[in-house]
């Protein structure tokens, strides 16, 4: 038999001395519940039938049906009682057992001195009393009749049996059980986080192969090249010149002095002789003959360079696509050295970049540019380098902000710089697999303050440890940190 809290509190007041009317008043004061003596009488009958009392009742307690009707002298009080009271309509042992489903955790007995403790629990007890109305059958509210209407017998019930029927204490046992559970959980946590033989806790990053494009700092705007003023390197008579408005391409002759014809013939002869002596040098039967041929080859190469330089002064050629805007000399007329002869509107665009002094780029090199906003790279040509300022020219119809490519590294794996440790004079990373660390010597192509670019030693898909320690060893047990 298990009782609800308020049922046990009421039963605990039945000490064989207190009448039901006093217990009803106690319930009103201590439990803030309006429970009538009629309700208590039904409760007493049920407890007696179940053997809860130490001795039979000294006198029969009238049932609620035997009592005269309640006076309507105080209708307001009766209505208040009917609204708030909780009836315990329990007719037999089976009904009691079905209606009382929750265990009790109260003390063995209550007396007047314990009323203070009871009042401390009143809010929860009153709520439990009201909640129980949904589980038990309500009966017609009853209340103690006024003395002027009839005399209700004063019933005194025996003391409640406590030796073998009172609910057992469970508070201390529950606390001990809770403490044991908490200790077990704490032990498991400590073992898993501190004592577990899983080794070092590591963080990993999955390696992925890709092409890495490294760029110089800063951007530049591609702009149309300014008009170019072209001139002869020597004075002379103009043999021919193009007309204004002519569309030209790179390498196209624009104007020529008459002295160019003679130099051009000499160039042809020197090139022929150079070819002859090169064949003699390659087929020389003796060292002496080979040395003689080598001397002639060197002589003709020097003469060829001088003639080519002379020819460049006698002819003006276009360095790129454009349009002849102005012609300042005429065919058959005289031209002065370094005096303006033609004005060319160049169709090319250019950009300038600041590069470090140790940059390997030289004038004439083909360089790569990449749009600053992203996109495919394209080529340009380094045309000038002055005090760290590099001028790059590219083809026509190219505009926008661009960056200068420093290097391209294909099939490279980018890793955090923290993943690499120095060991035995080399660079080492650790990969994680099957609960163990695996030491991998790597080749680094380049690095920044935050990343390293690995070209050998790590494969795409490897789980690379990003927080290694110099004390790690190959085959050491480890676990991935949360």
C-alpha positions as a printed NumPy array, in Angstrom:
array([[   0.   ,    0.   ,    0.   ],
       [   1.555,    3.303,   -1.049],
       [   0.09 ,    6.651,   -0.055],
       [   0.278,   10.105,   -1.544],
       [   2.046,   12.696,    0.573],
       [  -1.134,   14.348,    1.862],
       [  -2.719,   10.923,    2.584],
       [   0.245,    9.954,    4.717],
       [   0.24 ,   13.29 ,    6.509],
       [  -3.434,   12.845,    7.418],
       [  -2.952,    9.224,    8.516],
       [   0.086,   10.174,   10.618],
       [  -2.15 ,   12.449,   12.747],
       [  -4.277,    9.475,   13.802],
       [  -2.395,    8.736,   17.034],
       [  -5.34 ,    7.266,   18.994],
       [  -5.909,   10.494,   20.892],
       [  -6.931,   13.177,   18.465],
       [ -10.568,   13.312,   17.257],
       [ -11.364,   13.633,   13.557],
       [ -12.633,   17.178,   13.985],
       [  -9.243,   18.218,   15.353],
       [  -7.475,   16.456,   12.467],
       [  -9.741,   18.283,   10.022],
       [  -8.769,   21.6  ,   11.611],
       [  -5.125,   20.593,   11.492],
       [  -5.462,   19.835,    7.772],
       [  -6.974,   23.259,    7.196],
       [  -4.135,   24.998,    9.078],
       [  -1.19 ,   22.852,    8.04 ],
       [  -2.138,   21.708,    4.542],
       [  -4.351,   24.653,    3.572],
       [  -6.945,   22.064,    2.455],
       [ -10.625,   22.012,    3.364],
       [ -11.15 ,   18.32 ,    4.293],
       [ -14.347,   17.487,    6.14 ],
       [ -14.783,   14.994,    8.926],
       [ -17.022,   13.033,    6.559],
       [ -14.076,   12.584,    4.216],
       [ -11.875,   11.592,    7.127],
       [ -14.434,    8.998,    8.264],
       [ -14.366,    7.294,    4.864],
       [ -10.561,    7.384,    4.94 ],
       [ -10.573,    5.808,    8.445],
       [ -12.862,    2.977,    7.33 ],
       [ -10.561,    2.193,    4.395],
       [  -7.423,    2.235,    6.564],
       [  -9.118,    0.019,    9.166],
       [ -10.174,   -2.496,    6.507],
       [  -6.577,   -2.728,    5.341],
       [  -5.262,   -3.332,    8.862],
       [  -3.479,   -0.052,    9.26 ],
       [  -4.535,    0.461,   12.896],
       [  -2.971,   -1.212,   15.941],
       [  -6.394,   -2.089,   17.384],
       [ -10.026,   -2.071,   16.235],
       [ -11.922,    1.154,   16.583],
       [ -13.166,    1.735,   20.112],
       [ -16.552,    2.843,   18.779],
       [ -18.108,    2.697,   15.327],
       [ -17.654,    5.788,   13.271],
       [ -20.785,    6.814,   11.43 ],
       [ -20.521,    7.021,    7.71 ],
       [ -21.34 ,   10.168,    5.803],
       [ -24.651,    8.675,    4.706],
       [ -25.798,    8.301,    8.34 ],
       [ -25.26 ,   11.965,    9.135],
       [ -28.056,   14.511,    8.9  ],
       [ -27.951,   16.906,    5.978],
       [ -25.648,   19.855,    6.195],
       [ -27.31 ,   23.029,    7.2  ],
       [ -27.533,   25.735,    4.627],
       [ -27.117,   28.348,    7.328],
       [ -23.723,   29.255,    5.842],
       [ -24.082,   28.837,    2.088],
       [ -21.03 ,   30.886,    1.244],
       [ -18.753,   28.728,    3.396],
       [ -20.224,   25.56 ,    1.929],
       [ -19.628,   26.847,   -1.588],
       [ -16.028,   27.722,   -0.753],
       [ -15.494,   24.264,    0.682],
       [ -17.07 ,   22.603,   -2.345],
       [ -14.781,   24.551,   -4.682],
       [ -11.466,   23.802,   -3.001],
       [ -11.802,   20.465,   -1.238],
       [ -10.441,   17.191,   -2.562],
       [ -12.64 ,   14.212,   -1.774],
       [ -11.187,   10.818,   -1.032],
       [ -13.989,    8.468,   -2.066],
       [ -12.281,    5.173,   -1.272],
       [ -14.651,    2.294,   -0.563],
       [ -12.4  ,   -0.733,   -0.281],
       [  -8.821,   -1.911,   -0.31 ],
       [  -8.629,   -2.425,   -4.054],
       [  -9.878,    1.081,   -4.714],
       [  -7.298,    2.485,   -2.337],
       [  -4.503,    0.549,   -3.985],
       [  -5.487,    1.739,   -7.449],
       [  -5.928,    5.344,   -6.404],
       [  -2.649,    5.66 ,   -4.483],
       [   0.063,    5.211,   -7.078],
       [   2.884,    7.464,   -5.885],
       [   5.369,    6.491,   -3.167],
       [   5.605,    8.417,    0.069],
       [   8.845,    9.878,    1.368],
       [   7.558,   11.283,    4.662],
       [   8.783,   10.746,    8.213],
       [   7.464,    7.885,   10.355],
       [   5.185,   10.052,   12.472],
       [   4.027,   13.599,   12.841],
       [   3.   ,   15.459,   15.939],
       [   2.33 ,   18.983,   16.961],
       [   6.013,   19.784,   17.216],
       [   6.462,   18.705,   13.561],
       [   3.866,   21.139,   12.274],
       [   6.577,   23.651,   11.392],
       [   8.233,   21.159,    9.016],
       [   4.889,   20.325,    7.456],
       [   4.073,   23.963,    6.799],
       [   7.401,   24.369,    4.943],
       [   6.185,   21.78 ,    2.423],
       [   2.691,   23.226,    2.084],
       [   2.97 ,   24.705,   -1.462],
       [   3.869,   21.361,   -3.048],
       [   1.391,   19.447,   -0.885],
       [  -1.487,   21.736,   -1.745],
       [  -0.625,   21.437,   -5.442],
       [  -0.519,   17.654,   -5.121],
       [  -3.901,   17.762,   -3.409],
       [  -5.406,   19.759,   -6.25 ],
       [  -3.767,   17.609,   -8.958],
       [  -5.272,   14.503,   -7.466],
       [  -8.765,   15.697,   -8.383],
       [  -8.137,   14.484,  -11.933],
       [  -7.488,   10.91 ,  -10.726],
       [ -10.139,   10.179,   -8.131],
       [ -13.916,   10.452,   -8.176],
       [ -15.339,   13.575,   -6.627],
       [ -18.09 ,   13.155,   -4.099],
       [ -20.612,   15.617,   -2.864],
       [ -18.739,   18.131,   -0.715],
       [ -19.341,   17.738,    2.981],
       [ -18.462,   19.968,    5.865],
       [ -18.665,   19.861,    9.549],
       [ -22.28 ,   20.77 ,   10.493],
       [ -22.772,   23.752,   12.713],
       [ -23.262,   22.778,   16.365],
       [ -26.689,   24.364,   16.352],
       [ -27.991,   21.967,   13.693],
       [ -26.988,   18.548,   15.096],
       [ -24.431,   16.905,   17.328],
       [ -21.894,   14.8  ,   15.398],
       [ -20.358,   12.011,   17.461],
       [ -16.801,   12.705,   18.385],
       [ -14.768,    9.8  ,   17.067],
       [ -11.329,    8.934,   18.277],
       [  -9.452,    6.359,   16.186],
       [  -6.618,    4.148,   17.373],
       [  -3.033,    4.993,   16.621],
       [  -1.753,    4.132,   13.164],
       [   0.3  ,    0.933,   12.999],
       [   3.963,    1.902,   12.554],
       [   5.943,   -1.229,   13.308],
       [   5.285,   -2.96 ,   10.003],
       [   3.034,   -0.795,    7.855],
       [   4.52 ,    2.705,    7.817],
       [   6.292,    3.848,    4.632],
       [  10.04 ,    3.375,    4.769],
       [  12.357,    6.296,    4.652],
       [  13.873,    6.838,    1.247],
       [  15.416,   10.335,    1.385],
       [  18.859,    9.348,    2.664],
       [  19.007,    6.281,    0.447],
       [  18.146,    8.321,   -2.629],
       [  20.853,   10.867,   -1.809],
       [  23.461,    8.146,   -1.32 ],
       [  22.453,    6.509,   -4.591],
       [  22.687,    9.819,   -6.427],
       [  26.161,   10.449,   -4.989],
       [  27.305,    6.991,   -6.103],
       [  26.015,    7.606,   -9.641],
       [  27.767,   10.98 ,   -9.819],
       [  31.039,    9.453,   -8.633],
       [  30.836,    6.735,  -11.271],
       [  30.164,    9.296,  -14.025],
       [  33.058,   11.454,  -12.823],
       [  35.371,    8.441,  -12.824],
       [  34.401,    7.612,  -16.399],
       [  35.036,   11.188,  -17.535],
       [  38.433,   11.308,  -15.812],
       [  39.43 ,    8.003,  -17.332],
       [  38.338,    9.027,  -20.819],
       [  40.041,   12.424,  -20.734],
       [  43.113,   11.869,  -18.564],
       [  43.88 ,    8.233,  -17.872],
       [  42.755,    6.676,  -21.163],
       [  45.712,    5.03 ,  -22.922],
       [  44.786,    6.662,  -26.259],
       [  47.97 ,    8.775,  -26.451],
       [  48.34 ,   12.355,  -27.624],
       [  45.328,   14.428,  -28.63 ],
       [  45.882,   15.794,  -32.137],
       [  44.11 ,   18.021,  -34.623],
       [  44.152,   17.073,  -38.28 ],
       [  43.654,   18.564,  -41.733],
       [  42.969,   16.505,  -44.853],
       [  45.653,   17.062,  -47.511],
       [  44.431,   18.203,  -50.929],
       [  46.54 ,   18.627,  -54.066],
       [  46.128,   21.717,  -56.246],
       [  48.057,   24.34 ,  -58.202],
       [  49.295,   27.213,  -56.073],
       [  49.746,   30.633,  -57.665],
       [  51.931,   32.977,  -55.668],
       [  51.622,   36.689,  -56.342],
       [  53.702,   39.773,  -55.704],
       [  52.234,   42.345,  -53.359],
       [  50.129,   45.121,  -54.819],
       [  47.99 ,   45.6  ,  -57.907],
       [  48.323,   47.72 ,  -61.04 ],
       [  45.846,   49.1  ,  -63.559],
       [  46.26 ,   48.166,  -67.201],
       [  46.296,   51.367,  -69.238],
       [  46.8  ,   52.18 ,  -72.894],
       [  50.407,   52.873,  -73.806],
       [  51.094,   56.565,  -74.6  ],
       [  51.899,   57.58 ,  -78.197],
       [  55.465,   56.782,  -79.212],
       [  57.811,   59.18 ,  -80.99 ],
       [  60.152,   57.223,  -83.288],
       [  63.49 ,   58.494,  -84.68 ],
       [  66.535,   57.333,  -86.689],
       [  69.751,   56.633,  -84.804],
       [  71.884,   58.268,  -87.528],
       [  71.464,   61.142,  -89.943],
       [  70.912,   60.416,  -93.611],
       [  68.629,   60.565,  -96.625],
       [  65.218,   58.961,  -96.245],
       [  64.813,   56.093,  -98.649],
       [  61.135,   55.325,  -97.872],
       [  58.471,   55.956,  -95.204],
       [  54.883,   54.729,  -94.558],
       [  51.889,   57.033,  -94.822],
       [  49.924,   58.426,  -91.878],
       [  47.037,   56.224,  -90.791],
       [  48.836,   52.985,  -91.661],
       [  47.952,   50.047,  -89.404],
       [  51.155,   48.34 ,  -88.36 ],
       [  52.232,   45.13 ,  -86.597],
       [  55.229,   44.286,  -84.463],
       [  58.468,   44.158,  -86.517],
       [  57.045,   46.03 ,  -89.499],
       [  59.465,   48.556,  -91.162],
       [  58.138,   52.099,  -90.997],
       [  60.986,   54.242,  -92.413],
       [  64.478,   53.53 ,  -93.892],
       [  67.602,   55.572,  -94.727],
       [  69.421,   54.892,  -97.991],
       [  72.565,   53.723,  -96.143],
       [  70.627,   50.724,  -94.935],
       [  70.943,   48.974,  -98.333],
       [  74.73 ,   48.718,  -98.072],
       [  74.618,   47.504,  -94.462],
       [  71.976,   44.964,  -95.361],
       [  74.253,   43.488,  -98.091],
       [  77.174,   43.303,  -95.681],
       [  74.97 ,   41.5  ,  -93.177],
       [  74.074,   38.888,  -95.77 ],
       [  77.763,   38.275,  -96.611],
       [  78.805,   38.019,  -92.959],
       [  76.033,   35.546,  -92.208],
       [  77.192,   33.379,  -95.121],
       [  80.838,   33.418,  -93.969],
       [  79.819,   32.7  ,  -90.394],
       [  77.977,   29.593,  -91.541],
       [  81.037,   28.465,  -93.553],
       [  83.473,   28.738,  -90.632],
       [  81.035,   27.023,  -88.255],
       [  81.01 ,   24.016,  -90.562],
       [  84.839,   24.03 ,  -90.683],
       [  84.984,   24.148,  -86.896],
       [  82.564,   21.227,  -86.511],
       [  84.502,   19.093,  -89.089],
       [  88.083,   20.033,  -88.129],
       [  90.435,   17.047,  -88.334],
       [  92.993,   18.497,  -85.925],
       [  93.074,   20.77 ,  -82.947],
       [  95.001,   23.388,  -84.9  ],
       [  92.405,   23.496,  -87.672],
       [  89.612,   23.635,  -85.113],
       [  91.223,   26.577,  -83.301],
       [  91.638,   28.459,  -86.584],
       [  87.976,   27.911,  -87.437],
       [  86.881,   28.974,  -83.938],
       [  88.794,   32.244,  -84.332],
       [  87.039,   32.976,  -87.621],
       [  83.627,   32.174,  -86.129],
       [  84.247,   34.58 ,  -83.248],
       [  85.389,   37.292,  -85.686],
       [  82.29 ,   36.957,  -87.878],
       [  79.936,   36.894,  -84.849],
       [  81.403,   40.165,  -83.603],
       [  81.066,   41.762,  -87.031],
       [  77.497,   40.511,  -87.332],
       [  76.542,   42.137,  -84.008],
       [  78.048,   45.451,  -85.093],
       [  76.24 ,   45.425,  -88.429],
       [  72.893,   44.583,  -86.796],
       [  73.301,   47.472,  -84.373],
       [  74.154,   49.786,  -87.287],
       [  71.151,   48.587,  -89.258],
       [  68.809,   49.35 ,  -86.336],
       [  69.931,   52.986,  -86.471],
       [  69.152,   53.185,  -90.192],
       [  65.645,   51.707,  -90.062],
       [  62.601,   52.371,  -87.825],
       [  60.431,   49.328,  -87.022],
       [  57.205,   48.971,  -85.003],
       [  57.628,   47.377,  -81.59 ],
       [  53.951,   46.435,  -81.432],
       [  50.565,   46.856,  -83.078],
       [  49.323,   50.396,  -83.604],
       [  48.485,   53.157,  -86.015],
       [  50.849,   55.707,  -87.604],
       [  49.443,   58.986,  -86.373],
       [  51.985,   61.451,  -87.781],
       [  54.785,   61.309,  -90.427],
       [  57.427,   63.97 ,  -89.776],
       [  59.903,   63.081,  -92.602],
       [  59.514,   62.629,  -96.357],
       [  61.021,   60.136,  -98.807],
       [  64.109,   61.658, -100.464],
       [  64.419,   64.225,  -97.709],
       [  67.063,   64.43 ,  -95.012],
       [  66.614,   63.131,  -91.465],
       [  68.577,   64.053,  -88.385],
       [  69.804,   61.617,  -85.785],
       [  67.35 ,   61.246,  -82.842],
       [  64.988,   63.815,  -84.397],
       [  61.252,   62.88 ,  -84.418],
       [  60.419,   61.028,  -87.625],
       [  57.099,   59.287,  -86.835],
       [  54.401,   59.287,  -84.129],
       [  52.792,   55.91 ,  -83.472],
       [  49.618,   55.309,  -81.446],
       [  50.402,   51.952,  -79.822],
       [  47.443,   49.581,  -79.303],
       [  49.165,   47.758,  -76.49 ],
       [  48.38 ,   48.309,  -72.814],
       [  50.82 ,   48.32 ,  -69.941],
       [  51.039,   48.064,  -66.17 ],
       [  53.767,   48.942,  -63.711],
       [  54.694,   47.014,  -60.561],
       [  57.007,   47.485,  -57.615],
       [  59.125,   44.356,  -57.243],
       [  61.857,   43.489,  -54.725],
       [  65.493,   43.847,  -55.65 ],
       [  66.042,   40.088,  -55.518],
       [  63.323,   39.372,  -58.1  ],
       [  64.641,   37.233,  -60.99 ],
       [  62.599,   39.114,  -63.634],
       [  64.644,   40.802,  -66.362],
       [  63.762,   43.093,  -69.266],
       [  62.553,   41.008,  -72.176],
       [  61.201,   38.183,  -69.989],
       [  57.705,   36.849,  -70.504],
       [  55.761,   37.271,  -67.261],
       [  52.32 ,   36.165,  -66.113],
       [  49.552,   38.461,  -64.931],
       [  46.334,   37.54 ,  -63.14 ],
       [  43.17 ,   39.64 ,  -62.772],
       [  42.968,   41.045,  -59.264],
       [  39.325,   39.957,  -59.011],
       [  40.246,   36.394,  -60.006],
       [  40.205,   34.583,  -63.303],
       [  42.553,   33.08 ,  -65.848],
       [  46.116,   34.329,  -66.059],
       [  47.619,   35.773,  -69.249],
       [  51.093,   36.638,  -70.462],
       [  52.864,   39.944,  -70.831],
       [  56.382,   41.146,  -71.572],
       [  58.737,   42.989,  -69.266],
       [  59.782,   46.057,  -71.263],
       [  61.476,   48.216,  -68.648],
       [  62.916,   47.955,  -65.147],
       [  64.032,   51.07 ,  -63.342],
       [  64.743,   51.337,  -59.588],
       [  62.459,   48.444,  -58.709],
       [  59.62 ,   49.57 ,  -61.009],
       [  58.809,   46.99 ,  -63.657],
       [  56.844,   47.909,  -66.794],
       [  54.879,   45.086,  -68.386],
       [  53.196,   45.349,  -71.777],
       [  50.384,   43.052,  -72.88 ],
       [  48.267,   42.65 ,  -76.005],
       [  45.439,   44.963,  -76.929],
       [  41.866,   44.845,  -75.537],
       [  42.963,   43.943,  -72.012],
       [  41.853,   46.204,  -69.155],
       [  41.306,   46.175,  -65.396],
       [  43.389,   45.725,  -62.266],
       [  45.973,   42.967,  -62.386],
       [  48.584,   41.35 ,  -60.149],
       [  52.01 ,   40.088,  -61.097],
       [  52.492,   36.339,  -60.67 ],
       [  55.555,   35.434,  -58.64 ],
       [  55.459,   31.687,  -59.241],
       [  53.209,   28.761,  -60.131],
       [  53.56 ,   25.474,  -58.282],
       [  51.559,   22.601,  -59.787],
       [  50.436,   19.528,  -57.798],
       [  51.252,   21.07 ,  -54.435],
       [  49.651,   20.42 ,  -51.038],
       [  49.091,   23.487,  -48.91 ],
       [  49.43 ,   22.866,  -45.157],
       [  49.457,   25.14 ,  -42.111],
       [  52.991,   26.167,  -41.204],
       [  52.377,   24.675,  -37.746],
       [  52.163,   21.172,  -39.286],
       [  55.9  ,   21.088,  -40.063],
       [  58.551,   20.331,  -37.444],
       [  62.318,   20.249,  -37.784],
       [  63.768,   16.808,  -37.106],
       [  67.21 ,   15.387,  -37.924],
       [  67.993,   18.428,  -40.05 ],
       [  64.916,   18.082,  -42.262],
       [  61.248,   18.973,  -42.502],
       [  58.819,   16.407,  -41.083],
       [  55.048,   16.143,  -40.78 ],
       [  52.953,   13.519,  -39.008],
       [  49.942,   11.816,  -40.521],
       [  47.245,   10.079,  -38.483],
       [  45.815,    6.665,  -39.376],
       [  44.546,    3.629,  -37.432],
       [  44.985,    5.424,  -34.108],
       [  48.713,    5.996,  -34.671],
       [  51.083,    8.736,  -35.85 ],
       [  53.211,    8.206,  -38.954],
       [  56.319,   10.314,  -39.517],
       [  56.715,   11.685,  -43.074],
       [  59.765,   13.635,  -44.355],
       [  58.51 ,   16.279,  -46.807],
       [  59.831,   18.563,  -49.534],
       [  58.744,   22.194,  -49.254],
       [  58.684,   24.263,  -52.454],
       [  57.796,   27.56 ,  -50.816],
       [  56.249,   28.99 ,  -47.676],
       [  54.537,   32.044,  -46.245],
       [  54.075,   33.19 ,  -42.667],
       [  50.997,   30.968,  -42.356],
       [  51.327,   28.196,  -44.966],
       [  53.825,   25.774,  -46.458],
       [  53.655,   24.307,  -49.964],
       [  54.616,   20.627,  -49.968],
       [  55.523,   18.903,  -53.228],
       [  56.589,   15.489,  -51.906],
       [  56.124,   13.302,  -48.837],
       [  52.378,   13.716,  -48.339],
       [  49.617,   12.343,  -50.562],
       [  46.259,   13.884,  -51.287],
       [  43.734,   12.533,  -48.772],
       [  46.227,   12.01 ,  -45.923],
       [  45.141,   13.194,  -42.469],
       [  47.957,   15.547,  -41.486],
       [  48.474,   16.531,  -37.845],
       [  48.376,   20.316,  -37.531],
       [  49.622,   20.509,  -33.923],
       [  52.628,   18.164,  -33.807],
       [  55.285,   18.176,  -31.096],
       [  58.995,   17.567,  -31.467],
       [  58.603,   14.662,  -29.031],
       [  56.265,   12.727,  -31.348],
       [  57.582,    9.482,  -32.766],
       [  56.631,    7.202,  -35.622],
       [  54.012,    4.642,  -34.542],
       [  53.008,    6.532,  -31.415],
       [  49.371,    6.105,  -30.317],
       [  47.145,    9.163,  -30.667],
       [  43.535,   10.258,  -30.822],
       [  41.765,   13.092,  -32.59 ],
       [  40.953,   15.935,  -30.21 ],
       [  37.312,   17.08 ,  -30.021]])
